[in-house]
Amino acid sequence: MARLVVLVFGSFFAGSLAFAGPNDIPSIFRPSSTPADSIFGLSHLVLAITGCIFAVVFSLMVYVVLKFRRRSGDDGREPPQVYGSNQVELAWTVIPGLIVLVLFLATARVILSIQDAPRPANAIDVIAIGHQYWWEFRYPGLGVVTANELHVPVSDPANPTPTFITLLSADTDHSFWVPQLAGKTDLIPNRTNHTWIDPHTTGIFLGQCAQYCGVQHAKMLLRVYVDSHGDFDRWVQQQKIAAAPAAANGDTDAVQTGRRVFESTACINCHAVSGTVANGRFGPDLTHLMSRDTIASGAATNTPENLRAWIQKPDSIKPGSLMPAMNLTKQDLDAVTAYLETLR
Amino acid sequence: MASESIAIGAIDEPRQSIGEWLTGWVTTVDHKRLGILYILYSLLMLVIGGVEATIMRIQLIVPHNHFVSPEVFNRMFTMHGTTMIFFVAMPILFGFGTYLIPLMVGARDMAFPRLNALSFWLTAFGGSLLYFSFVGGNGLYGAGNAPDVGWFAYAPLTSRAFSVGHSTDFWTLAILVSGIGSIGTAVNFITTILCMRCPGMTLGKMPLLAWLNLVTGGLVILAVSPLTAAQIMLCVDRYLGGHFFDTQAGGSAVLWMHFFWIFGHPEVYVLVIPCFAFASEIIPVFSRKPIFGYPVMVAATVAIGFVSMSVWAHHMFAIGMSSYGNTFFTVTTMIISVPTGIKIFNWIGTMWGGKILLRAPMLFCIGFLFQFLIAGLTGIMLSSSPFNWQLTGSYFVVAHFHYVIVGAILFTIFGAFYYWFPKMSGRMYHEGLAQAHFWLFLIGFHLTFDFMHIPGILGMPRRIYTYEPGRGWDIWNLIVTIGVFFQIAGVLAFVAGLLWSMFKGQPAGDDPWDAWTLEWSTTSPPPDYNFATIPVVESRRPLWDLKHPEDPDWKYE
């Protein structure tokens, strides 16, 4: 049994770094941003110290249990009665105390370096607002509003362009967690929190809400797209374009019908499409819906079939979602789907 | 009552009728009967909480599983957490305390026997309220609506806007009522230990179990009171127009977190210190040596008690506290590992040079030592607040606290159960089934909770009813769920052993373990009022002195 336990915990403590698998695994041991990287560095020290304590105390316990177990030929006499030893007690008080001091100082440094990091002038500002069960992202300096898929520029360590995120909540508590970029920071109603990331490589980083927020907490997924500066600027320019204020000539009948249905039903109470009458704030901004890879906060890929299924019955993809089924006729459903597909 | 006894017809027989038997148990103020009631009640709740955990693990066995709906899953984790903490762990430890403290300090009952009965029935009523929510939670609209706000019920999810119906009210009232029962028990423990000790038993000669329960009693009063206050505030918010936690009207969600965790962290020690007490009684007897460093063990416990009151916000490292707040709670949390480490070393020191008898109570205590070591080390990882920002709210932290609550607390509770079962029932337990219980539960525990750390490291948050495939979490969740079935097998062995021993167990005799504390000086089970004559003690091990008059302890203490 002892050997099994050694194997299990040896692999857990020493080898936990090995669990940083392929690219789509959001492991905290594959950092790609300064806050996550500082934590990764700190975790090396913490794992090394706790690993050493584990090895020493574990071996001691195994030794004691094996060495001092009662043998079959025991004479039945009581062993020497020992009541304690002040020297030994002092040793195992002072040594752990010193270890704690080292751990604390190393930790304090990392706390300050992450939490009190200076904000460079060229940092990007984002306001993230948690909703049951989706993310609203607003870029106040850039005039962009999007949902669930956060786009940020890659940050060159020599000339950092970090993203500073202000965290708010529209309803219950949520938590912003993209393990490869930074630790968690909660989004709490009636409170303003902050976090920052400076991703070192381009790519998509996965995360999700990490504070229980209601029925569909599990499908409040989060994707961070780290773009090159050129890609990011193009994305911003494209996101700033408002939708056409009225039906355009090139629109098919279905699109025109879909637009009319969308703008004359409860859709616009919650959703906004900039440049049109739709200016709701309860649901995601749909101005550039088709520029996103996923719908329903990452619960489904953004395909026409999924979009149609989502509009028809949100519960089929995300039971408990706050978007109601509008009970559209088949024709209206197809038309609204066709209209939404024009929102690029 | 009179009519019942006539109906059953106990005319010649001195045997009790079922009515009398039941009345005897329901109206009892005897600490031994109340202790057993606490334990049986908690074991029933343990099974219910275990079923809830099993439902969750089946749901998570594969990604995108459809075993239960998200609503049901959320109710399951809320009920599982609330049940296990408030209606299993606390009452079972109170049950052992209620049973053992008077016996171990040489008293005939608790200081306040009626308060003792009231406390038990309040706790039992609290649990019934909680489970009545399945029927009454949704008011008149329908059944099947238990609380789904999580066991720490963060605001504003508990406000009427987000928790319609009455399920949250049942949760609140259950905690409120059982909390008052807990405070009553704590008052009783403290008074009994301070005022009812037999002649000769100075504070320095109390069994460690009494010392540790004294500290627990103090912690319960300090920790449960703010929780009770917070529940009243929540009721005010929900029904009397208060805005303490109503964020829409300027209230504070963080206020609730502070209230909850200033209960919640000392609560961990409320649960684990009585388990330290069990280990501190069982390990010496099964190593045939006195506890190593008794005064240091007492001092370390008192230190843990004090420091545990200043660590609560380490549950809140991710809420955006200032860097100074995070630093403060990091250092207090790390400091608590020093007295905790001292205790582990002292238990090792107790075993060192002894003759360790590997019977079921000791096996569970050795399991506890190994698992508590690991729980402590993952605790150090979590105390480092930047590391905590990654680990908190993930499956890593779920694995960590189950290592404490199952690996340490439940293991010692099983150990204590086998150790004192002969005293409580007068019969010996079945060693074969007990060992099967130990090994099955050990395997299941490690399969479940060792591998549960890993998905947390890979980014899996807790409290999600399903997860996305392809994130490297699938295999670990499968293993974790497989472990649950070994744990169930272990618990079945436990129940089988319990039933067998109740009816077929060998008579145990007064002192089957050749132990040293006062409960083993009376009969098994002890008579009403415990001792024919109140014992007089001269050392921490009165029965050692009796058995070894040539080498008594009092010469050395």
Contacts between the chains, C-beta under 8 A, distances in Angstrom:
chain1	res1	chain2	res2	distance
A	1	B	442	7.5
A	4	B	446	7.9
A	5	B	370	6.7
A	5	B	446	7.2
A	8	B	446	6.3
A	8	B	450	5.2
A	9	B	374	6.5
A	9	B	450	7.3
A	12	B	450	6.5
A	12	B	453	6.3
A	12	B	454	7.6
A	13	B	377	7.9
A	16	B	453	8.0
A	16	B	454	7.6
A	16	B	457	6.2
A	19	B	454	5.9
A	19	B	457	6.1
A	19	B	458	6.4
A	19	B	472	7.5
A	21	B	458	7.6
A	21	B	472	4.9
A	22	B	472	7.6
A	24	B	470	6.0
A	24	B	471	6.7
A	25	B	458	5.6
A	25	B	459	7.3
A	25	B	471	5.6
A	25	B	472	4.0
A	26	B	458	6.7
A	26	B	459	3.4
A	26	B	471	6.4
A	27	B	457	6.3
A	27	B	458	4.9
A	27	B	459	6.3
A	27	B	472	7.3
A	28	B	390	4.3
A	28	B	391	7.6
A	28	B	457	5.7
A	28	B	458	7.8
A	28	B	459	6.8
A	29	B	457	6.6
A	36	B	390	7.5
A	38	B	386	6.7
A	39	B	386	4.7
A	39	B	387	5.9
A	39	B	389	6.7
A	39	B	390	5.6
A	42	B	384	6.4
A	42	B	386	5.6
A	42	B	387	5.9
A	43	B	381	7.5
A	43	B	387	5.3
A	43	B	390	7.8
A	46	B	380	6.8
A	46	B	381	5.3
A	46	B	384	5.4
A	46	B	387	5.9
A	47	B	381	7.3
A	49	B	380	7.8
A	50	B	377	4.2
A	50	B	378	7.8
A	50	B	380	5.4
A	50	B	381	6.3
A	53	B	377	6.2
A	54	B	373	6.9
A	54	B	374	7.1
A	54	B	377	5.6
A	57	B	344	6.9
A	57	B	348	7.8
A	57	B	373	5.5
A	58	B	370	7.1
A	58	B	373	6.6
A	60	B	348	6.0
A	61	B	348	6.3
A	61	B	366	7.7
A	61	B	369	5.9
A	61	B	370	6.2
A	61	B	373	7.3
A	64	B	348	5.7
A	64	B	351	4.8
A	64	B	352	5.7
A	64	B	356	7.9
A	65	B	351	7.1
A	65	B	356	6.4
A	65	B	366	5.9
A	68	B	287	7.2
A	68	B	351	5.9
A	68	B	352	6.6
A	68	B	353	6.5
A	68	B	354	5.3
A	68	B	355	6.7
A	68	B	356	5.2
A	69	B	355	7.8
A	69	B	356	4.7
A	69	B	358	6.0
A	70	B	355	4.5
A	70	B	356	6.0
A	70	B	357	5.1
A	70	B	358	7.5
A	74	B	355	6.3
A	78	B	288	5.3
A	78	B	355	8.0
A	78	B	548	7.6
A	79	B	287	7.9
A	79	B	288	5.5
A	79	B	289	6.0
A	79	B	353	5.9
A	79	B	354	5.3
A	79	B	355	5.3
A	80	B	289	7.9
A	80	B	353	6.4
A	81	B	289	6.1
A	81	B	290	5.8
A	81	B	551	7.5
A	81	B	553	7.8
A	81	B	556	7.8
A	82	B	289	6.3
A	82	B	290	7.6
A	82	B	292	6.8
A	82	B	349	8.0
A	82	B	353	6.3
A	83	B	290	5.7
A	83	B	292	7.4
A	83	B	293	7.8
A	83	B	294	7.1
A	83	B	556	5.8
A	83	B	557	7.5
A	84	B	292	5.4
A	84	B	293	3.8
A	84	B	294	6.8
A	84	B	295	7.6
A	84	B	296	6.9
A	84	B	346	8.0
A	84	B	349	7.5
A	85	B	292	7.9
A	85	B	293	7.4
A	85	B	349	7.7
A	88	B	293	7.9
A	88	B	345	7.9
A	88	B	349	6.9
A	89	B	293	5.4
A	89	B	296	4.9
A	89	B	342	7.1
A	89	B	346	7.8
A	92	B	341	6.7
A	92	B	342	6.0
A	92	B	345	4.4
A	93	B	338	6.5
A	93	B	342	5.9
A	96	B	337	6.7
A	96	B	338	4.8
A	96	B	341	4.7
A	96	B	342	7.7
A	97	B	338	5.5
A	100	B	334	4.7
A	100	B	335	6.3
A	100	B	337	6.4
A	100	B	338	6.2
A	103	B	334	6.0
A	103	B	380	7.0
A	103	B	384	6.6
A	104	B	330	6.5
A	104	B	331	5.1
A	104	B	334	5.5
A	107	B	327	7.9
A	107	B	330	5.4
A	107	B	334	8.0
A	107	B	384	4.4
A	107	B	385	6.6
A	107	B	386	6.6
A	107	B	387	7.8
A	108	B	327	5.2
A	108	B	330	7.2
A	108	B	331	8.0
A	110	B	384	8.0
A	110	B	386	4.5
A	111	B	323	5.3
A	111	B	326	5.2
A	111	B	327	5.6
A	111	B	330	7.1
A	111	B	385	5.7
A	111	B	386	5.9
A	112	B	323	5.5
A	112	B	327	7.8
A	114	B	386	6.0
A	115	B	322	7.6
A	115	B	323	4.1
A	115	B	326	7.0
A	116	B	323	5.4
A	167	B	320	7.5
A	171	B	156	7.5
A	171	B	162	7.3
A	172	B	154	7.6
A	172	B	156	5.8
A	172	B	157	4.9
A	172	B	162	6.1
A	173	B	154	5.3
A	173	B	156	7.8
A	173	B	157	7.2
A	173	B	253	6.0
A	175	B	318	6.1
A	175	B	393	6.0
A	175	B	461	7.9
A	177	B	393	7.3
A	177	B	459	7.5
A	177	B	461	6.8
A	179	B	390	6.3
A	179	B	458	7.8
A	179	B	459	4.2
A	182	B	389	7.4
A	183	B	318	7.1
A	183	B	386	6.4
A	183	B	388	7.5
A	183	B	389	2.3
A	183	B	390	4.6
A	184	B	318	4.2
A	184	B	389	5.3
A	184	B	390	7.3
A	184	B	392	6.4
A	184	B	393	5.9
A	185	B	318	5.9
A	185	B	320	5.8
A	185	B	389	7.4
A	186	B	318	5.2
A	186	B	319	4.8
A	186	B	320	6.4
A	188	B	247	7.8
A	188	B	253	5.1
A	188	B	254	6.5
A	188	B	319	6.4
A	188	B	320	7.4
A	189	B	156	6.2
A	189	B	247	3.8
A	189	B	248	7.6
A	189	B	253	6.0
A	190	B	247	4.1
A	190	B	250	6.9
A	190	B	251	7.1
A	190	B	252	6.7
A	190	B	253	6.7
A	191	B	252	7.8
A	191	B	253	7.0
A	191	B	254	6.5
A	191	B	320	7.1
A	193	B	319	7.5
A	193	B	320	3.6
A	194	B	320	7.0
A	206	B	459	7.2
A	206	B	471	7.0
A	207	B	459	7.0
A	208	B	459	7.9
A	208	B	461	6.1
A	208	B	464	7.7
A	209	B	461	7.1
A	210	B	318	7.8
A	210	B	393	4.3
A	210	B	394	6.8
A	210	B	461	4.2
A	211	B	154	7.5
A	211	B	318	7.6
A	211	B	393	6.0
A	212	B	74	7.9
A	212	B	150	4.9
A	212	B	154	7.3
A	212	B	157	7.5
A	212	B	462	7.7
A	212	B	463	4.3
A	213	B	157	7.3
A	214	B	157	6.6
A	214	B	162	6.7
A	215	B	70	5.1
A	215	B	71	5.9
A	215	B	74	6.5
A	215	B	148	7.7
A	216	B	70	6.2
A	217	B	74	7.8
A	217	B	463	6.1
A	217	B	464	6.2
A	217	B	465	8.0
A	218	B	70	6.6
A	218	B	463	7.9
A	218	B	464	3.5
A	218	B	465	4.9
A	218	B	466	5.4
A	218	B	467	6.9
A	219	B	466	7.7
A	221	B	468	7.1
A	319	B	69	6.2
A	319	B	70	5.9
A	319	B	71	7.9
A	320	B	70	5.3
A	320	B	71	6.6
